[in-house]
Amino acid sequence: DVLGSRGGRTNLHYGNRVYRSIIRFFQQVFPKQTTAANEKRFLAQVVYNELHSEFGTRFLKPATTSTSTSKKNHHSRFG
């Protein structure tokens, strides 16, 4: 799983580290001058497909329904 939040704990999560390594790979393969919106969408879809097919990755976002400390670290699926 890739956790969609900011901070040290998220950065250390295994799924986020795999995600960042795939992003680094694609940054080397594709030129930085990729600025057209359709090209960016295509690259995002390629990265998503790679993660999902190889690892069964889900992209999760922090749950916002509770403010208790025990619930802050729970994540839910992007909708």
N, C-alpha and C positions, 0 to 999 in steps of 0.2 A: 504494500500500500504506500502511496505517496500522500503525506500529510500537508495540507494547504494552509500553513500558517507560518509565522516568522519566529525566529528565535533559536537558541542553542539546542534545545531538546529536539526540535523538528529537524535541524540541520544534521544531527547525529543519528536520526532514524535511518535504518538500513534501506528502506524503500526510497527515501529522499536522496541518499548517497548514490544509489543505482541510477536514479533519475538524472542527477547532476552529471554523472559520468557519461550517460548517453547524450545529454545536451552538449557536453564538451566535445564529444566525437563529431556530432553534427555541425558544430561551430567550425571545426577544422575542414569538414567536407564541403560545406556550402559557403559561398562568398558572403562577406559582411554587407555587401551592397544590396542584399535582398531586402527591398523596402516595400514592394508592392503588397497590398493587403492579401491578395489571393495567394502569393508565394508564402507569406507568413502562415496563413491558414493551412496550406499544403504541408509545410514543414512541421507544424504543430500536430497535424493528423498523422504524419509519418512517425513522429516520436511517440505519440499515443499508441499507435498500432504496434510499434516495436515493443513497448513496455507491456502492453496487454497480451500480445501473442507469446512473448518469451517468458513472462513472469506472472501473467494473470493479474496485473496491477490494477488497483482501484485508486481513484483520486478522491481523497476525503477532505472535507472542510471542518473547521471546529464547530461543534454544536453550540447554538446560541440560545437555547431555550432555558438554560439554568445558569445561575450565577454562583452556585456553591463551588468551593475549591475542588471538591472531588469530581465535579462534572466538567470543569474547564478543559481538561485534557482529552475528553472524549471527542471523537470525530464522527461525522456523518457523510454520506455520499454526496458528491456534487450532483445537483439536479438538473 
